[in-house]
Amino acid sequence: MEGPFRKFIPSNLYRNYGIGKLNTLDYIISLLIPLICYLINYQLLFQERSYNLLTPNEKDLYQAITYYKEKKFFLNEHPLLGIQLYSLLSNNIKHMTWLSSMSGLISLSFVYLTQRKMSNSTLISTLGALSISILPVYQSELSMISLNTIQWFFLSITLFSMTNMLSSKQLSKNWYYHLLALSVSLGCNMSTKLIGIMTWFFIFFVICKHSWQLITDIRISTYEIMKYIIITSLSLIIIPVSIFLGSYFIFLNNSQTDSVQFSSMMSPFFQSYLREPTWQPTELLNGTVIQIRHSNMQANPSASLFSFSSSITLGEYLTTRNNSNYPEGSNEQIVSLTNDESNPETHWILEFIDNPLRTLPSSLSGLLSNETNHENEWPLEDLQKIRIRNKLTGKLLRSSSAKAPVSEQEYNSEISCTGDSSYLGDSDETWQVDYFGMKLSKNIRKKKRRDGFEGALIIPPRISLLKLDNVGQGCTLLGHDTKLPEWGQFNQEVICIRSPNLERTLFQFIPVEKYNSPSSSNDNKQFELVSFLDIVKNSDKKNIIHYYLRLVSELLEKQYKYNYFVRLEKVKDMNTYDEDADNNHLAPEKWAFHTFSHDESDNFGLLGNIIWLSSIVGIITFIINVDFQIMKWNPWKKVAHTPSINKLIYYQFGIECLFGWFIHFYIFTKSPHQILNIELYFPSFLFGYLLFTETISRLYNWSVMKSSIIMVLYYGGFYYLLK
């Protein structure tokens, strides 16, 4: 359309040309497509399967669903909406598989409608949707208890709602309906699998692109543009985030029973939410039995509520093992980190070296390490020098000059246990406690030391962040994600390092003994009732929502770490995958060009490979087309005519599909490991395949005869190459 200075694309272009209008036949076909796909995969969908025949991923998902229905706390690497949907069904495997199958089948209906909204012909849109049903990845997920099919279902609704909204008149009644559908489906998408967050970014990219088109339309006022941008942005932020957080809030309220195997990975604050209130000492005294936990609390003073800590463990416990020594180095008893909270080898005894006098409460006297008189002792305080003795083995924690067993660097020292219950220790067994408060902050970092105070800083147990500096070696205790070999039970390595990363050196001292109530009224000052509500009540921030957001933030962080530390290790321990032989575990760079194994006589399997490769063919074809147009572009040449409507649709929709393909794929190239299932590529495949069908549709509009010849050559060529 001509403007006062230049031509512009009107915002109502699609409506003017009737693009995206659906008729009764389209809705009938959209209902028939799932039925046809159901018949194609009939035998696959009705296989009788028992629990023993489930895949490892299905068993993990089934366990999570069972835990949720029993109101038990659990950790899983996925968001919780999909699990909550499955929990609405019975524990019958057949019923759960049915939900997965129906989600995958119905998603093809919306794929068809999305193609029709972009003016693809009925024939191409129908064949495009049906052809997806013969993909090996699609068929495999369709016959399983899977979150992928549910996520694909919400993704297809998101794409359909997006095309509906963009083709509707801005701020009209239908536009609001489609915006609501887009926001809800987007929230459900990202609440089912985290890849949905990439879809969220994709939608914002499309909205920004469309908003720019509105700005260039001189017929639309600034007020209307601002109203469009504000309403769209708020809707696409508030509704999806509310659905995402709501699923987590529902999960937290549902988690009424503690599961120690999972809750042991959570912080003391989170454990106080899950567990019954207990009385615990408010001070750490000489002889107190503790667990030394690698901190997973927020350790960045400038971080926001939802910023993840750079601590790279699950909050594991310092442990040793009797009669298990390093094969090299000091040849002394191994020390490592374990996530087994109930292991008695994680119990350590505090032994003070330079402590003034104070009366010891009688209720704690039974926890002391020997029979000497411990009356009149001070509690643990900042810069206190201590020795740490394992309660089970009687040996002292030490740092030696030997190199760490796995991280063999010149500046790394080995951590071990030495001596026996009668050994009093030397400088290598002496540790100085450096207190950093409840949460690492600039004020604590700059705090005055002992000489600047009338009294020393007393260290509260459980939630205090502590750094342990070895006096003899001049290094700091540090935990990281490096695993010990089989002789170390594959626990995480602990080392002593000079000039370390502070956040990896923070630990917490957690008293082992729990009390039902203080033993006497005189001891009330040395005890506190540890419960979630009491923590909220005694805190400066009384808003319960703030603490629920803290719980959600930690839960998200632990889900990520659980996937990395626990789920990944399970896959490695199975030793059943070979990256060159297994179709399921491939490097992301190989996904788009992968061909699935099939029998030579299986023409459907061969056609499935052609369909799978068509996605990347659509991407490459579009990029070549754009490059060709750029090379032909002459900025000084006056444009004599406006591009055709079909060409405009192709390039606009093509740019959106290209970005959607890239953003859903690129995130997996940043994975810290390469054990990734190929079905993770399906969202990217869908964007590429939509672009492929759009290309075929443009060829069809250009010339039916020529496009038919091209498609025969295309499928015939691939058939010959793959055969």
Solvent accessible surface area in square Angstrom, and as a share of the most:
residue,aa,sasa,rsa
1,M,92,0.41
2,E,117,0.52
3,G,18,0.17
4,P,97,0.61
5,F,193,0.80
6,R,145,0.53
7,K,72,0.30
8,F,13,0.05
9,I,57,0.29
10,P,10,0.06
11,S,11,0.07
12,N,30,0.15
13,L,16,0.08
14,Y,36,0.14
15,R,80,0.29
16,N,87,0.45
17,Y,134,0.51
18,G,31,0.30
19,I,24,0.12
20,G,7,0.07
21,K,153,0.65
22,L,39,0.19
23,N,79,0.40
24,T,99,0.58
25,L,98,0.49
26,D,1,0.00
27,Y,110,0.42
28,I,85,0.43
29,I,24,0.12
30,S,6,0.04
31,L,137,0.68
32,L,82,0.41
33,I,1,0.00
34,P,22,0.14
35,L,95,0.47
36,I,68,0.35
37,C,0,0.00
38,Y,53,0.20
39,L,114,0.57
40,I,77,0.39
41,N,4,0.02
42,Y,106,0.40
43,Q,156,0.69
44,L,54,0.27
45,L,23,0.11
46,F,97,0.40
47,Q,104,0.46
48,E,139,0.63
49,R,52,0.19
50,S,58,0.38
51,Y,97,0.37
52,N,125,0.64
53,L,118,0.59
54,L,9,0.04
55,T,51,0.30
56,P,70,0.44
57,N,62,0.32
58,E,1,0.00
59,K,63,0.27
60,D,30,0.16
61,L,13,0.06
62,Y,39,0.15
63,Q,76,0.34
64,A,4,0.03
65,I,0,0.00
66,T,30,0.17
67,Y,31,0.12
68,Y,24,0.09
69,K,73,0.31
70,E,90,0.40
71,K,89,0.38
72,K,67,0.29
73,F,0,0.00
74,F,5,0.02
75,L,7,0.03
76,N,9,0.05
77,E,28,0.13
78,H,43,0.19
79,P,0,0.00
80,L,3,0.01
81,L,27,0.14
82,G,0,0.00
83,I,1,0.00
84,Q,18,0.08
85,L,55,0.27
86,Y,0,0.00
87,S,17,0.11
88,L,142,0.70
89,L,49,0.24
90,S,54,0.35
91,N,70,0.36
92,N,71,0.36
93,I,23,0.12
94,K,110,0.47
95,H,85,0.38
96,M,0,0.00
97,T,12,0.07
98,W,146,0.51
99,L,38,0.19
100,S,0,0.00
101,S,4,0.03
102,M,45,0.20
103,S,10,0.07
104,G,0,0.00
105,L,2,0.01
106,I,71,0.36
107,S,5,0.03
108,L,2,0.01
109,S,11,0.07
110,F,44,0.18
111,V,8,0.05
112,Y,0,0.00
113,L,10,0.05
114,T,3,0.01
115,Q,4,0.02
116,R,35,0.13
117,K,20,0.09
118,M,10,0.04
119,S,31,0.20
120,N,2,0.01
121,S,29,0.19
122,T,42,0.24
123,L,110,0.55
124,I,19,0.10
125,S,0,0.00
126,T,25,0.15
127,L,103,0.51
128,G,3,0.03
129,A,0,0.00
130,L,33,0.16
131,S,18,0.12
132,I,1,0.00
133,S,0,0.00
134,I,12,0.06
135,L,0,0.00
136,P,38,0.24
137,V,8,0.04
138,Y,1,0.00
139,Q,47,0.21
140,S,52,0.34
141,E,7,0.03
142,L,0,0.00
143,S,14,0.09
144,M,31,0.14
145,I,3,0.02
146,S,6,0.04
147,L,8,0.04
148,N,18,0.09
149,T,0,0.00
150,I,3,0.02
151,Q,2,0.01
152,W,4,0.02
153,F,45,0.19
154,F,24,0.10
155,L,0,0.00
156,S,2,0.01
157,I,33,0.17
158,T,0,0.00
159,L,6,0.03
160,F,25,0.11
161,S,5,0.03
162,M,3,0.01
163,T,7,0.04
164,N,16,0.08
165,M,1,0.01
166,L,23,0.12
167,S,16,0.10
168,S,15,0.10
169,K,126,0.54
170,Q,31,0.14
171,L,38,0.19
172,S,32,0.21
173,K,147,0.62
174,N,91,0.47
175,W,2,0.01
176,Y,83,0.32
177,Y,124,0.47
178,H,47,0.21
179,L,5,0.03
180,L,95,0.47
181,A,42,0.33
182,L,0,0.00
183,S,0,0.00
184,V,62,0.35
185,S,6,0.04
186,L,0,0.00
187,G,0,0.00
188,C,20,0.12
189,N,0,0.00
190,M,6,0.03
191,S,0,0.00
192,T,0,0.00
193,K,17,0.07
194,L,75,0.37
195,I,20,0.10
196,G,0,0.00
197,I,46,0.24
198,M,26,0.12
199,T,0,0.00
200,W,42,0.15
201,F,97,0.41
202,F,3,0.01
203,I,0,0.00
204,F,49,0.20
205,F,61,0.25
206,V,1,0.01
207,I,8,0.04
208,C,86,0.51
209,K,50,0.21
210,H,19,0.09
211,S,10,0.06
212,W,168,0.59
213,Q,30,0.13
214,L,2,0.01
215,I,87,0.44
216,T,28,0.16
217,D,1,0.01
218,I,108,0.55
219,R,119,0.43
220,I,35,0.18
221,S,56,0.36
222,T,101,0.59
223,Y,156,0.59
224,E,75,0.34
225,I,17,0.09
226,M,94,0.42
227,K,74,0.31
228,Y,2,0.01
229,I,54,0.27
230,I,88,0.45
231,I,47,0.24
232,T,0,0.00
233,S,33,0.21
234,L,94,0.47
235,S,18,0.12
236,L,0,0.00
237,I,79,0.40
238,I,100,0.51
239,I,47,0.24
240,P,0,0.00
241,V,48,0.28
242,S,62,0.40
243,I,43,0.22
244,F,18,0.07
245,L,32,0.16
246,G,23,0.22
247,S,4,0.03
248,Y,0,0.00
249,F,52,0.22
250,I,98,0.50
251,F,0,0.00
252,L,1,0.01
253,N,87,0.45
254,N,18,0.09
255,S,7,0.05
256,Q,128,0.57
257,T,62,0.36
258,D,42,0.22
259,S,8,0.05
260,V,77,0.44
261,Q,96,0.43
262,F,15,0.06
263,S,0,0.00
264,S,2,0.02
265,M,12,0.05
266,M,0,0.00
267,S,4,0.03
268,P,4,0.03
269,F,11,0.05
270,F,0,0.00
271,Q,16,0.07
272,S,10,0.07
273,Y,45,0.17
274,L,15,0.08
275,R,71,0.26
276,E,140,0.63
277,P,69,0.43
278,T,38,0.22
279,W,66,0.23
280,Q,6,0.03
281,P,3,0.02
282,T,37,0.22
283,E,26,0.12
284,L,0,0.00
285,L,4,0.02
286,N,19,0.10
287,G,1,0.01
288,T,4,0.02
289,V,5,0.03
290,I,0,0.00
291,Q,14,0.06
292,I,0,0.00
293,R,0,0.00
294,H,0,0.00
295,S,4,0.03
296,N,3,0.02
297,M,30,0.13
298,Q,39,0.17
299,A,3,0.03
300,N,60,0.31
301,P,47,0.30
302,S,93,0.60
303,A,25,0.19
304,S,73,0.47
305,L,61,0.30
306,F,77,0.32
307,S,38,0.24
308,F,94,0.39
309,S,9,0.06
310,S,58,0.37
311,S,3,0.02
312,I,43,0.22
313,T,0,0.00
314,L,0,0.00
315,G,1,0.01
316,E,9,0.04
317,Y,2,0.01
318,L,0,0.00
319,T,6,0.04
320,T,3,0.02
321,R,105,0.38
322,N,74,0.38
323,N,137,0.70
324,S,18,0.11
325,N,79,0.41
326,Y,5,0.02
327,P,79,0.50
328,E,126,0.57
329,G,50,0.48
330,S,32,0.20
331,N,82,0.42
332,E,39,0.18
333,Q,2,0.01
334,I,10,0.05
335,V,1,0.00
336,S,5,0.03
337,L,1,0.01
338,T,15,0.09
339,N,55,0.28
340,D,64,0.33
341,E,31,0.14
342,S,84,0.54
343,N,30,0.15
344,P,70,0.44
345,E,32,0.15
346,T,0,0.00
347,H,37,0.16
348,W,0,0.00
349,I,14,0.07
350,L,0,0.00
351,E,32,0.14
352,F,21,0.09
353,I,68,0.34
354,D,75,0.39
355,N,43,0.22
356,P,61,0.39
357,L,133,0.66
358,R,74,0.27
359,T,97,0.56
360,L,21,0.10
361,P,14,0.09
362,S,89,0.58
363,S,27,0.17
364,L,5,0.02
365,S,58,0.38
366,G,75,0.73
367,L,30,0.15
368,L,32,0.16
369,S,42,0.27
370,N,74,0.38
371,E,174,0.78
372,T,88,0.51
373,N,123,0.63
374,H,22,0.10
375,E,110,0.49
376,N,65,0.33
377,E,13,0.06
378,W,91,0.32
379,P,0,0.00
380,L,0,0.00
381,E,11,0.05
382,D,8,0.04
383,L,36,0.18
384,Q,1,0.01
385,K,67,0.28
386,I,0,0.00
387,R,47,0.17
388,I,0,0.00
389,R,15,0.05
390,N,0,0.00
391,K,109,0.46
392,L,99,0.49
393,T,23,0.13
394,G,9,0.09
395,K,51,0.22
396,L,0,0.00
397,L,0,0.00
398,R,37,0.14
399,S,0,0.00
400,S,6,0.04
401,S,99,0.64
402,A,21,0.16
403,K,96,0.41
404,A,1,0.01
405,P,33,0.21
406,V,56,0.32
407,S,20,0.13
408,E,105,0.47
409,Q,86,0.38
410,E,143,0.64
411,Y,111,0.42
412,N,9,0.04
413,S,4,0.03
414,E,1,0.00
415,I,0,0.00
416,S,0,0.00
417,C,1,0.00
418,T,22,0.13
419,G,32,0.31
420,D,74,0.39
421,S,85,0.55
422,S,87,0.56
423,Y,77,0.29
424,L,138,0.69
425,G,20,0.19
426,D,91,0.47
427,S,49,0.32
428,D,29,0.15
429,E,4,0.02
430,T,8,0.05
431,W,0,0.00
432,Q,48,0.21
433,V,0,0.00
434,D,11,0.06
435,Y,19,0.07
436,F,15,0.06
437,G,5,0.05
438,M,80,0.36
439,K,107,0.45
440,L,1,0.00
441,S,34,0.22
442,K,123,0.52
443,N,125,0.64
444,I,40,0.20
445,R,110,0.40
446,K,168,0.71
447,K,28,0.12
448,K,140,0.59
449,R,92,0.34
450,R,92,0.34
451,D,144,0.75
452,G,49,0.47
453,F,79,0.33
454,E,190,0.85
455,G,48,0.47
456,A,33,0.25
457,L,51,0.25
458,I,69,0.35
459,I,0,0.00
460,P,38,0.24
461,P,5,0.03
462,R,16,0.06
463,I,52,0.26
464,S,2,0.01
465,L,1,0.00
466,L,1,0.00
467,K,28,0.12
468,L,0,0.00
469,D,31,0.16
470,N,3,0.01
471,V,65,0.38
472,G,34,0.33
473,Q,36,0.16
474,G,56,0.53
475,C,3,0.02
476,T,9,0.05
477,L,0,0.00
478,L,8,0.04
479,G,0,0.00
480,H,20,0.09
481,D,48,0.25
482,T,40,0.23
483,K,62,0.26
484,L,3,0.01
485,P,54,0.34
486,E,134,0.60
487,W,88,0.31
488,G,4,0.04
489,Q,93,0.41
490,F,111,0.46
491,N,28,0.14
492,Q,1,0.00
493,E,1,0.01
494,V,1,0.00
495,I,4,0.02
496,C,0,0.00
497,I,22,0.11
498,R,100,0.36
499,S,112,0.72
500,P,39,0.24
501,N,78,0.40
502,L,41,0.20
503,E,33,0.15
504,R,81,0.30
505,T,0,0.00
506,L,2,0.01
507,F,0,0.00
508,Q,0,0.00
509,F,2,0.01
510,I,16,0.08
511,P,2,0.02
512,V,38,0.22
513,E,71,0.32
514,K,94,0.40
515,Y,32,0.12
516,N,151,0.78
517,S,66,0.43
518,P,27,0.17
519,S,75,0.49
520,S,49,0.32
521,S,90,0.58
522,N,126,0.64
523,D,10,0.05
524,N,80,0.41
525,K,177,0.75
526,Q,29,0.13
527,F,9,0.04
528,E,71,0.32
529,L,65,0.32
530,V,14,0.08
531,S,11,0.07
532,F,13,0.06
533,L,122,0.61
534,D,32,0.16
535,I,49,0.25
536,V,13,0.08
537,K,130,0.55
538,N,121,0.62
539,S,30,0.19
540,D,144,0.75
541,K,115,0.49
542,K,126,0.53
543,N,91,0.47
544,I,65,0.33
545,I,90,0.46
546,H,44,0.20
547,Y,6,0.02
548,Y,40,0.15
549,L,37,0.19
550,R,80,0.29
551,L,0,0.00
552,V,0,0.00
553,S,10,0.07
554,E,22,0.10
555,L,2,0.01
556,L,26,0.13
557,E,12,0.05
558,K,0,0.00
559,Q,6,0.03
560,Y,120,0.46
561,K,9,0.04
562,Y,14,0.05
563,N,54,0.28
564,Y,59,0.22
565,F,14,0.06
566,V,25,0.15
567,R,25,0.09
568,L,12,0.06
569,E,41,0.18
570,K,89,0.38
571,V,22,0.13
572,K,88,0.37
573,D,98,0.51
574,M,79,0.35
575,N,126,0.65
576,T,107,0.62
577,Y,63,0.24
578,D,77,0.40
579,E,63,0.28
580,D,130,0.68
581,A,80,0.62
582,D,35,0.18
583,N,49,0.25
584,N,77,0.40
585,H,29,0.13
586,L,10,0.05
587,A,13,0.10
588,P,0,0.00
589,E,105,0.47
590,K,92,0.39
591,W,0,0.00
592,A,7,0.05
593,F,123,0.51
594,H,29,0.13
595,T,56,0.32
596,F,15,0.06
597,S,92,0.60
598,H,61,0.27
599,D,99,0.52
600,E,141,0.63
601,S,98,0.63
602,D,54,0.28
603,N,90,0.46
604,F,126,0.52
605,G,10,0.10
606,L,1,0.01
607,L,66,0.33
608,G,0,0.00
609,N,2,0.01
610,I,4,0.02
611,I,4,0.02
612,W,1,0.00
613,L,15,0.07
614,S,0,0.00
615,S,0,0.00
616,I,12,0.06
617,V,36,0.21
618,G,1,0.01
619,I,3,0.01
620,I,76,0.38
621,T,52,0.30
622,F,2,0.01
623,I,71,0.36
624,I,109,0.56
625,N,47,0.24
626,V,41,0.24
627,D,67,0.35
628,F,103,0.43
629,Q,55,0.25
630,I,107,0.54
631,M,147,0.66
632,K,122,0.52
633,W,175,0.61
634,N,74,0.38
635,P,71,0.44
636,W,225,0.79
637,K,146,0.62
638,K,182,0.77
639,V,98,0.57
640,A,94,0.73
641,H,135,0.60
642,T,70,0.41
643,P,62,0.39
644,S,65,0.42
645,I,32,0.16
646,N,50,0.26
647,K,83,0.35
648,L,24,0.12
649,I,0,0.00
650,Y,11,0.04
651,Y,43,0.16
652,Q,31,0.14
653,F,10,0.04
654,G,0,0.00
655,I,75,0.38
656,E,14,0.06
657,C,3,0.02
658,L,50,0.25
659,F,60,0.25
660,G,0,0.00
661,W,33,0.12
662,F,95,0.40
663,I,25,0.13
664,H,1,0.01
665,F,33,0.14
666,Y,95,0.36
667,I,75,0.38
668,F,29,0.12
669,T,39,0.23
670,K,132,0.56
671,S,24,0.16
672,P,87,0.55
673,H,32,0.14
674,Q,70,0.31
675,I,20,0.10
676,L,17,0.08
677,N,31,0.16
678,I,3,0.01
679,E,21,0.10
680,L,39,0.19
681,Y,2,0.01
682,F,7,0.03
683,P,3,0.02
684,S,0,0.00
685,F,0,0.00
686,L,3,0.02
687,F,2,0.01
688,G,0,0.00
689,Y,7,0.03
690,L,4,0.02
691,L,0,0.00
692,F,13,0.05
693,T,5,0.03
694,E,1,0.00
695,T,17,0.10
696,I,22,0.11
697,S,1,0.01
698,R,29,0.10
699,L,42,0.21
700,Y,80,0.31
701,N,73,0.37
702,W,153,0.54
703,S,27,0.17
704,V,84,0.48
705,M,137,0.61
706,K,105,0.45
707,S,4,0.02
708,S,53,0.34
709,I,93,0.47
710,I,71,0.36
711,M,33,0.15
712,V,106,0.61
713,L,123,0.61
714,Y,38,0.15
715,Y,65,0.25
716,G,40,0.38
717,G,32,0.31
718,F,43,0.18
719,Y,89,0.34
720,Y,176,0.67
721,L,136,0.68
722,L,47,0.24
723,K,117,0.49
